[in-house]
């Protein structure tokens, strides 16, 4: 049985393209704190040094010689509920923190003060060198700020804060992008994301490069790849846009879209099973390199949908998928 990657309707709340910023840090002597929310996977540059020492792709503080510990504060671009975190120490070996913990709060201030109600959402956990550390978060309150504590000092390559955004926008009688992460769209599942994460296709704006999209491995077979997403809200689609910007020798040969509407909560597993029989939103069409493809919805013009399945034949990369329509 082929592996399915369940995204569980979560996105990385810490990603900078949502507006998340580092608003405070105790120290960043060896590597700047802003690198910790870089959307790209960390890299290692062999033999590269700057004026403070070895160049590291992450946040790294100096060796602490007194009491206390280092920490930084992230202001989330969009408030939300946190379900899971990944504290990644890739390439930090011998200079990773001994332990980490997380606090979170809800505040209207850019930098919460001492009177802010910080809640411990992750108790102290031991860390390993060059490793991903995944932790489930039980507190399901809405937060605006997250504090990453490292004990006593050291380096962390990336922090990913997976959860769901709090959306306050009202879209009545407006045509919007139903598949935009800024409006609340989320990935549900995909069969492969070897070179590029599924949630990238929901990102705002034009892709920055080939890494800023969803890309699968070379399948070498008769199969095809797919991705399922949940729309920002139920709606009727007018226009569909398949954007292959930056994908020139690795764009899919063809693609098709299927869609459905569910008015009740349904498990991700059932969504995947049922999706094979969903009605076509877009017939199989030929794609081209580095191009924005526009299609009118002719097959499900008056049908309300809230889930879309994207099929690519046989494999490859797509920068963005946009489904424009009105919320019903």
N, C-alpha and C positions, 0 to 999 in steps of 0.2 A: 504494500500500500504506500502510495506516495505521500510525502509529508505535506501537511497544510499548516501555514503560518497564521494563527489566529491573532488578530490585532485587538480584538475585544472592544472596539469602539474607542480606543484610547489614542491620544496624541502626546507628543513631547511638549509639555507646557514650558519647559526651560529653553526652548529654541529661540534664538535671537530674532528670527523673522516674524515672530508673533509680538515682538516688542519687549521681550524679557531682557533685563539689564542687570549687571552687577552694580549695586549702589553703595556697597561698603566692603572693605576687606582690611584685615589687620596687617597684612604684609603681602608683598608679591615680588620679593627680591630677585628670585631666580627665573620666574615665568609669570606673565600677567594673568590676573584672574579672569579676564574676558575670554581667554581661550577655552575655559571650562565649559562654555555653552556654544562653542563652535558646532554647527550642524554636521560637519564632516567627521569621519572617524579619525582618531589620532594617528599621527605618523611619527617615525623616528628618523632623525637626520644624523647619520654616522659621521663623527668627527667635526660637527659644527658647534662652535662656541661663540658666545657674545661677550660683552664686557663684564658680565656677572658670573659667567661660567658656562656649563653645557646647555645648549639650546634644547628646551623641552616643550613638547606640545601639550600644554595643560597649565594648571595653576600650581606654582611651587614657592613655598616660603623658605626663609633662611632657617638655620638650625637654632632652635630656641635654647637659650642658656639660663633662663629664669623660670619663674612659675607661670602658669596659665597655658592657654592653647590658642591656636589660630582659628579664624573663621571668616566666612564671607556671607553677605546677604544678597539674595536675588530678589528683585521685584518682578513678579510675573507680568508679562505683557497682557495677559488675559487671566482674571481670577478664575479659579477652578477647584475641583475636587481632585485629590491626589490618590491614586490607586497603587502605584508601584514606582520604585526608584531604582536606578542603576548607577552606582558609584564606581567609576571605571578608573583603574590605576594602570592602564596599559603603558608599558615602557618605563614605569616608575618601579624600579627594583633596587631596594636598599635605601630608597629615599621616599617611599610611600609612608603615609601616616600609620601609626600603630593601631589607632581606632578612629571611627567616625560616628557622628550622630546628626540628627536633623531636628530643627525646631521650625514652626510655622506660625503665622499670625494673619489676621485680617486688619488692615490699616489703610487709611486714606493718605498717610504721609509717604513721602518718597523713601525716607529712612525711618523706620519705627523707632521711637525713643524707649527709654528704660521703663516707662509706664505701660508700654504695649503688652498685650496679653499673649506672650509667646507660649505655644503649646508643644510639648515634646512629642513628635510623631514617630521618631525612631530613636530608641535607646542606644547606648554605646555598643558598637559592633566592631569586632576585630577585622582587620583588612589584610589581604595578601598582596604580594607584589605582582604587577603585570596581570591583573585579573579584573573581570566584571563582578560586581557584588550586587545581586538583585535582592530587594527587600519589598515585601508587601506592606502597605500602609493601611491600618485599620480605621483611623480617624477619617471620616468622610465629610468634614466641615469644608466650607469654601474658604480658601486662603488667597492672599495677595502677595505674601512674602515668604521666602524659605531661607533658613539659616543653616549653612553647612559647617559643622564643627569638625576640625581635624585635631587629633591628640597625638603628640603635642604640636607637631609641625609636619612639613613634608609636602608631597605633591600628589595631585589628582588630575588625571587627564581630562575626564568629562563627567558631567552629571546629567542624567536624563530623568526628567520628572514626568512620568506617564499618568495621564488623568483625563478629565473631561472639563471643557471650558464652561464658564457661566456666560450665557448669551443674553444680553438685555435688549438687543435691537428689535424693532418692529418693522416688518417688511410688507405691510398691507398694500396691495395694489401696485407693487413695484416689481419689475423684472430684475431678478438677482441671479448670481451664480450659486445654484443649489449644491454645487460640489466644492465650494470654497471652505477651507478650514476656518477662515475668519468669520464665516457665517454659522459654523457649527458642524460641518460635514466631518465624518470620521471614517477611517478604514476599518473593515470588519475582518477580512481574511484574504489571503492570496496563496498561490501555490509555489511562488518563488520570488525572492528579492535579493538575488546574489550580489548584484552590483549597485543597486539603488533602492532605498526604502520606499515602501508602498505609499506612505503618507506624503511623500514629496509631490505627488501629482495633484494634491489638494492645495498646495501652497499658493500664496498670492503672487502676482506679477510673472514676469518672464523668467524662466530658469537661468541661473547664472552660468552653468556649465553642464557637462554631461553627467556629473555626479549629482546634480540637483533634479533628479527625476526617478522614475521607477524603471529599473532595468533587470531583466532576468538573465540567467546563464544561457549558454548555447545548448539547446536541447538535443540536437542531433537525431531527432526522431520524428514521428508523425503526430506527436501530441501538440498541444498548444498551451499557452500560459494564460492565467486569469487573475483578476482582482475584484473584490466586492467592496463597495463603499455604501455608507448610509448617508443620505442627503441631509442637508442642514435642516430641512423641514419637508413635509409632503407637499408636492406641487406638480404643476403641469409644465412639461418641457417644451420650449419653442425652438431653441437652437442648440446644437451640440458642437463642441470644438475639441478636436484632437490635435495636440501640439507636440511635434517631434523635434523642436529646436535643440540643436547640438548633437542630435543623434543622426549621423550621416552614413556610417557603414554598418550600423547596428540597429536601425529602426525596424519595427515589425513590417513584414510584407503586407499584411492585411489586419483588419480588426473588425469586431462587431460589438454591439452593446445590447444587453438584455436588461429588463427592469421589472419591478413588482411593487406592490403596495401591501403593507401589513399594518393593520390598525391595533394589533395586540403585541405584547412583548413576545419575542421569539428568540430562542437560543441561537448563537452563532453557528453551531453545528447543524441545526435544522435549516438555517438560511443557506449554508453551503450546499446541503443536499437538495433543497428545493430549487436553487438557482439554475440548475441545469435545464429546467423546464420553463423558466420564465419566458415571457413574450419578448420578441425582438424590438428594441428601441431604435436600433440602427442595423441594417443588413450588412453583411460582410463587405467591406470596401477596401480598395487599394490605398496604401499609404505611401508617402514620399519622404525623402530625407529633409531634415532641418526646415520643416514647414508647419504652418498653422492651417489645419483642415477645418472647414466650416460645413456643417450639414443642417438642413432643416428637419425637424421631427415630423415625419409623415406617417409613421406606423402607429404611434401611440399619442397622437396630438391632443386628444381630449381625455386621456387617462391620467389619473392621479398616481404618482409613484413616490416612493421614499427610499428605495434601494436600487442600485445600479451595478451590474456585473460587466466588466470590461474584459473581452477576450482578444488576445493578440496571437497572430499566426505567423510563424510557429513560435517565435520568441522575440526578444529585443527590448528596446527602451522607448518610453514615452515621457515627455517632460511634464505636461499638464493635461488634465481632462476637465472640461468645463461644460456644465449643463445649465443653460439659462432658461428661466421660467418664472412663473408667479406662484407664490405659496397659496395653497388651498386650505 
